[in-house]
Amino acid sequence: MNMTHYMELLAVNQPWNLIIFMAIPVILAETLAITELYLLFTRKFDGAIYYLNRFSGIAVGVYFIGIIIYIITNAVVPITKAGEWRTVIDVIAVGTYVIAGLPLIWIALQEMGVVNKALDQMGKLKIHAICVALFLVFGHIAMIAGMLDPGILGYKGTGVHQMSSSADDHEFCHPEEHEKMMKQHQQMMGNMSVNQMPMSGGQMPMNTQGHTHK
Protein backbone atom coordinates (compact mmCIF):
# COMPACT_ATOMS: atom_id res chain seq x y z
CA MET A 1 0.00 0.00 0.00
CA ASN A 2 1.26 3.45 -0.93
CA MET A 3 1.21 6.27 1.62
CA THR A 4 0.56 9.97 1.30
CA HIS A 5 3.27 12.34 2.46
CA TYR A 6 0.97 13.21 5.38
CA MET A 7 0.87 9.61 6.59
CA GLU A 8 4.54 9.10 5.82
CA LEU A 9 5.41 12.11 7.99
CA LEU A 10 3.53 10.59 10.93
CA ALA A 11 4.93 7.11 10.35
CA VAL A 12 8.65 7.91 10.27
CA ASN A 13 10.82 8.74 13.30
CA GLN A 14 8.42 7.02 15.69
CA PRO A 15 7.12 8.10 18.12
CA TRP A 16 8.41 11.66 17.87
CA ASN A 17 6.80 12.74 14.59
CA LEU A 18 3.46 11.39 15.77
CA ILE A 19 3.79 13.35 19.01
CA ILE A 20 4.99 16.57 17.36
CA PHE A 21 2.61 16.71 14.39
CA MET A 22 -0.46 14.98 15.84
CA ALA A 23 -0.58 14.46 19.60
CA ILE A 24 0.50 17.91 20.85
CA PRO A 25 -1.62 20.05 18.46
CA VAL A 26 -4.68 17.82 18.87
CA ILE A 27 -4.45 17.84 22.68
CA LEU A 28 -4.15 21.64 22.73
CA ALA A 29 -6.99 22.06 20.23
CA GLU A 30 -9.27 19.68 22.14
CA THR A 31 -8.49 21.48 25.40
CA LEU A 32 -9.45 24.72 23.66
CA ALA A 33 -12.69 23.21 22.33
CA ILE A 34 -13.76 21.71 25.69
CA THR A 35 -13.08 24.89 27.65
CA GLU A 36 -14.85 26.83 24.88
CA LEU A 37 -18.03 24.85 25.49
CA TYR A 38 -17.75 25.43 29.24
CA LEU A 39 -17.47 29.19 28.76
CA LEU A 40 -20.36 29.28 26.31
CA PHE A 41 -22.66 27.54 28.79
CA THR A 42 -21.52 29.22 32.01
CA ARG A 43 -20.45 32.68 30.76
CA LYS A 44 -17.82 32.69 33.52
CA PHE A 45 -15.00 34.77 32.10
CA ASP A 46 -12.70 34.32 35.05
CA GLY A 47 -11.22 31.47 37.00
CA ALA A 48 -9.02 28.51 36.02
CA ILE A 49 -11.09 27.34 33.03
CA TYR A 50 -11.05 30.77 31.43
CA TYR A 51 -7.28 31.10 31.77
CA LEU A 52 -6.78 27.54 30.55
CA ASN A 53 -8.85 28.45 27.50
CA ARG A 54 -6.69 31.51 26.83
CA PHE A 55 -3.46 29.58 27.36
CA SER A 56 -4.46 26.71 25.07
CA GLY A 57 -5.65 29.19 22.42
CA ILE A 58 -2.35 31.07 22.37
CA ALA A 59 -0.21 27.94 22.68
CA VAL A 60 -1.86 25.98 19.86
CA GLY A 61 -1.79 29.00 17.54
CA VAL A 62 1.89 29.71 18.12
CA TYR A 63 2.66 26.00 17.86
CA PHE A 64 0.93 25.74 14.48
CA ILE A 65 2.95 28.68 13.16
CA GLY A 66 6.06 26.56 13.67
CA ILE A 67 4.45 23.46 12.13
CA ILE A 68 3.21 25.33 9.05
CA ILE A 69 6.61 26.95 8.45
CA TYR A 70 8.31 23.57 8.78
CA ILE A 71 5.90 21.76 6.43
CA ILE A 72 5.98 24.46 3.76
CA THR A 73 9.77 24.77 3.71
CA ASN A 74 10.61 21.07 4.12
CA ALA A 75 7.72 19.38 2.31
CA VAL A 76 5.44 21.58 0.19
CA VAL A 77 8.13 23.58 -1.63
CA PRO A 78 10.58 20.73 -2.39
CA ILE A 79 7.82 18.28 -3.32
CA THR A 80 6.23 20.83 -5.66
CA LYS A 81 9.57 21.67 -7.31
CA ALA A 82 10.34 18.00 -7.83
CA GLY A 83 6.81 17.21 -9.03
CA GLU A 84 6.50 14.36 -6.54
CA TRP A 85 2.94 14.84 -5.30
CA ARG A 86 1.20 11.48 -5.03
CA THR A 87 -1.99 12.44 -6.85
CA VAL A 88 -4.58 14.97 -5.69
CA ILE A 89 -5.18 12.86 -2.56
CA ASP A 90 -1.70 13.76 -1.35
CA VAL A 91 -2.24 17.47 -2.10
CA ILE A 92 -5.56 17.51 -0.19
CA ALA A 93 -4.07 15.72 2.82
CA VAL A 94 -1.10 18.05 3.24
CA GLY A 95 -2.98 21.17 2.14
CA THR A 96 -5.91 20.78 4.52
CA TYR A 97 -3.54 20.00 7.40
CA VAL A 98 -1.82 23.33 6.82
CA ILE A 99 -5.15 25.15 6.39
CA ALA A 100 -6.48 23.63 9.62
CA GLY A 101 -3.84 25.51 11.59
CA LEU A 102 -4.83 28.97 10.26
CA PRO A 103 -8.03 29.37 12.38
CA LEU A 104 -6.03 28.45 15.49
CA ILE A 105 -3.42 31.06 14.62
CA TRP A 106 -6.26 33.60 14.37
CA ILE A 107 -7.41 32.62 17.87
CA ALA A 108 -3.89 33.16 19.20
CA LEU A 109 -3.69 36.58 17.56
CA GLN A 110 -7.04 37.50 19.10
CA GLU A 111 -5.95 36.40 22.56
CA MET A 112 -2.77 38.44 22.23
CA GLY A 113 -4.80 41.51 21.29
CA VAL A 114 -3.54 41.78 17.71
CA VAL A 115 -6.97 41.36 16.03
CA ASN A 116 -10.63 41.84 16.99
CA LYS A 117 -9.79 44.42 19.63
CA ALA A 118 -13.24 46.03 19.45
CA LEU A 119 -15.16 42.83 20.22
CA ASP A 120 -16.55 42.09 23.67
CA GLN A 121 -16.11 38.76 25.47
CA MET A 122 -19.12 37.14 23.78
CA GLY A 123 -18.01 38.35 20.37
CA LYS A 124 -14.55 36.94 20.89
CA LEU A 125 -16.03 33.70 22.15
CA LYS A 126 -18.08 33.36 18.96
CA ILE A 127 -14.91 33.85 16.89
CA HIS A 128 -13.29 31.15 19.02
CA ALA A 129 -16.15 28.74 18.32
CA ILE A 130 -16.08 29.39 14.56
CA CYS A 131 -12.32 28.95 14.39
CA VAL A 132 -12.41 25.72 16.39
CA ALA A 133 -15.14 24.38 14.09
CA LEU A 134 -13.05 25.22 11.02
CA PHE A 135 -10.05 23.48 12.56
CA LEU A 136 -12.08 20.33 13.21
CA VAL A 137 -13.48 20.28 9.66
CA PHE A 138 -10.16 20.75 7.88
CA GLY A 139 -8.27 18.59 10.38
CA HIS A 140 -10.58 15.63 9.79
CA ILE A 141 -10.41 16.08 6.02
CA ALA A 142 -6.62 15.95 6.32
CA MET A 143 -6.75 12.76 8.39
CA ILE A 144 -9.20 11.02 6.05
CA ALA A 145 -7.31 11.98 2.89
CA GLY A 146 -3.99 11.20 4.58
CA MET A 147 -5.05 7.63 5.32
CA LEU A 148 -6.17 6.96 1.73
CA ASP A 149 -4.01 5.00 -0.68
CA PRO A 150 -2.89 7.28 -3.56
CA GLY A 151 -2.82 4.14 -5.67
CA ILE A 152 -6.60 4.32 -6.12
CA LEU A 153 -5.98 7.28 -8.43
CA GLY A 154 -3.15 5.58 -10.28
CA TYR A 155 -0.06 6.44 -8.23
CA LYS A 156 2.61 3.73 -8.24
CA GLY A 157 5.40 4.03 -5.73
CA THR A 158 8.88 2.51 -5.91
CA GLY A 159 7.86 -0.54 -3.91
CA VAL A 160 5.01 -1.27 -6.30
CA HIS A 161 7.32 -1.09 -9.31
CA GLN A 162 9.77 -3.45 -7.64
CA MET A 163 7.09 -5.95 -6.80
CA SER A 164 5.69 -5.82 -10.32
CA SER A 165 9.08 -6.26 -11.98
CA SER A 166 9.99 -9.20 -9.75
CA ALA A 167 6.69 -10.89 -10.58
CA ASP A 168 7.12 -10.29 -14.31
CA ASP A 169 10.71 -11.53 -14.32
CA HIS A 170 9.80 -14.80 -12.59
CA GLU A 171 10.15 -17.74 -14.99
CA PHE A 172 7.14 -20.03 -14.91
CA CYS A 173 8.00 -23.73 -14.77
CA HIS A 174 5.54 -26.13 -16.42
CA PRO A 175 4.79 -29.42 -14.61
CA GLU A 176 6.12 -31.51 -17.54
CA GLU A 177 9.39 -29.59 -17.59
CA HIS A 178 9.71 -29.94 -13.83
CA GLU A 179 9.17 -33.70 -13.97
CA LYS A 180 11.77 -34.06 -16.74
CA MET A 181 14.33 -32.14 -14.70
CA MET A 182 13.64 -34.32 -11.65
CA LYS A 183 14.17 -37.54 -13.67
CA GLN A 184 17.47 -36.24 -15.04
CA HIS A 185 18.58 -35.34 -11.53
CA GLN A 186 17.65 -38.79 -10.18
CA GLN A 187 19.45 -40.53 -13.08
CA MET A 188 22.60 -38.47 -12.48
CA MET A 189 22.53 -39.24 -8.76
CA GLY A 190 22.05 -42.94 -9.52
CA ASN A 191 25.08 -43.05 -11.82
CA MET A 192 27.13 -41.24 -9.21
CA SER A 193 26.21 -43.77 -6.52
CA VAL A 194 27.24 -46.69 -8.80
CA ASN A 195 30.52 -45.26 -10.08
CA GLN A 196 31.70 -43.49 -6.92
CA MET A 197 32.09 -45.13 -3.51
CA PRO A 198 33.48 -43.20 -0.52
CA MET A 199 36.72 -44.51 0.97
CA SER A 200 37.14 -44.85 4.71
CA GLY A 201 39.57 -42.67 6.61
CA GLY A 202 38.52 -39.44 4.95
CA GLN A 203 40.00 -40.34 1.48
CA MET A 204 38.59 -38.82 -1.68
CA PRO A 205 36.09 -41.03 -3.58
CA MET A 206 37.45 -43.36 -6.28
CA ASN A 207 35.73 -44.73 -9.35
CA THR A 208 35.84 -48.34 -10.61
CA GLN A 209 38.94 -47.62 -12.70
CA GLY A 210 40.95 -46.69 -9.59
CA HIS A 211 41.50 -43.04 -10.40
CA THR A 212 41.60 -40.67 -7.46
CA HIS A 213 39.65 -37.41 -7.88
CA LYS A 214 41.54 -34.31 -6.76
N, C-alpha and C positions, 0 to 999 in steps of 0.2 A: 504493500500500500504506500502510495506517495503521500507526502506531508506538505502542507502549506508552510510558508516561512514563519507564520504566526505559531503554528504548532511545533515547528522545529526549534524556534527560539525557546519555548517552554520546556522542550524535551532535553536539550543539551545542558551540560554543566549542572546536572542535578545535585542537590535540590535548590541551588542558589537562584538560577533563572526563574524557577517556578515561584520562589518566595519574592524575588524582586519585582517581577513583571505581573504577577497574579495575586499572591497572597496579601502583600502589604497594601496595594491600592484598593483591593476589594474589601479588606477589613476596615480601612479608613472610610471608604465610601458607604459601607453598610452601617458603620457607626454614625455617620452623618445622616443617613436616611432614617434610622431608628430614632435618634434624638430629634430629628425634624418632625416626625409624627407626634412625639411627646409634646413638643412645643406648640404644634398646631392644635392639639386637643386641650392642653392646660393653659396656654397663653402665659406661662410663667417665664418671663425673660430675665431671670436671675437664678442663682443657685448653680449647683454642680453640672446638671444636665445642659444648661444653657452654655456654660463655658466649655463643656466637652464638645458641644455642637460647633462652637466657634473654632476650637482647636482643630477638630477633625476636618472642618471645612478649609481652613488655611493649610493644614498639613498635606491633605490629599491634593489640593491644587498646586502647591509648590512642588510636591513629589512628581506630579504628572508633567510639570514643565521639564524636569530632568529626563523623564522617560521619553517624552516626545522628541526632545533634542537628540537623545541617543538613537532612537529608532530612525529618525529622518537622516541623520548623518551616517549611521553605520548600516542601515538596511535600505531605506527607500531610495536614497540617491544612488548608491552603488548598484543596486539591483536594477533600477531604471536605466542607468547608463549601459549596463551589460545586457539589457534586454532579457533578464532571467526571471521575469514574473511567471508564476506557474498558473496560468490562465486567469480569468477574471475572478475566480474564487479566491485566489491568493491576494489580489488587489483589494477585494472587499474586506477580507479578514484583517489585513494590516491597516487599511485605510480607516475602517470603522473603529478599530482599537485606538488609533490616534485621535479621531474625531470625538470619541467618548470622553477623552480627557479635557476637552475644551470647556464644557459646561462647569466642570469642577474647578478649572482655573478661574473662570468667571466668579464663582462663589468665593474663592480665596481673595480675589481682587476686591470684591464687595466687602468682605470681612476686614480687609486692611484699609478700607475707606478710599480706595482708588476710583471706584465706580458706584453709581446709584446712591450718591451722598444725600440726595433730597428725599429718599424714601424713608417711611417710618418702619417700625419693627415688623408690622404685618406685611407691608409691601416687600421688605427684604426677605421675609419668610416665604412669601409666594414665589419670589425669584429662586430661592433655595429649592423649593419643591419642584419647580419646572426644570431646573438644571439637573437635579437628581434623577428625575424621570427621563430626561434626555440621555444621561449617562447610562442608565439601566437599559434603555432601548438599544443604543449603539453598542454597548458592551456585550449584550447578548447576541446581537447580530455578528459581532466579531468572533465570539466563541463558537457559534454555530457554523459560520463559514470556515473558521480556522480548523474545525474538526472534520470538514469534508475532505474527500479525496479528490485532488485536482485531476486525477485520471479520468473522472467521469465526463470531463470536457475535453479529453484527448491528450492531456499532458502525460509524457513518458519520461520518467527520471532515469538516472544512470543505472540504478539497480534493475529496473525493468528491462532496459536494453541488454544488460548482461545476462539476465535470465533467459530472455528470448533467444539471444545468440547461442547460448549454451544448449538450449533445447533444439535449435535448428541444426547445430553442428553435430549432434549426437547421431551416430550411425546405427540404423535399425538393423537388427540381426533376425533373419527369417528362421523359423523352426527347423526347416530342412538343412539350411546352412550350418546351424548350430549342431545338429545331430551328426553331420558329416565331419565337422571339426572334432567332435568328441570321439568318433570312431578312429580318426587318424591319431589322436592323442593316445588312445588306449592301445592301438597297434604298435606305436613307437615305444610305449612303456613296456609292452610285452616283449618286443625284440631286445630291449635293453636288459630285461631281467634274465633272458636266455643267454645272451652273449657276455654279460658282465656279472661276475660274482665277487662280492667284497672279500678281501683277504683279512685274516685275523691279525692282530697286533698293530692296527692302524695303517697297514700298507694300502697303496692305491689299488683300485680294482684292475683286474687283468682279464683279457678276453681269452677265447679258446685257443688262440694261436700263441699265447704266452707273451704278448707284447705288454709292456707296462706303460700306462698312460701318465704323462707328466703334465 
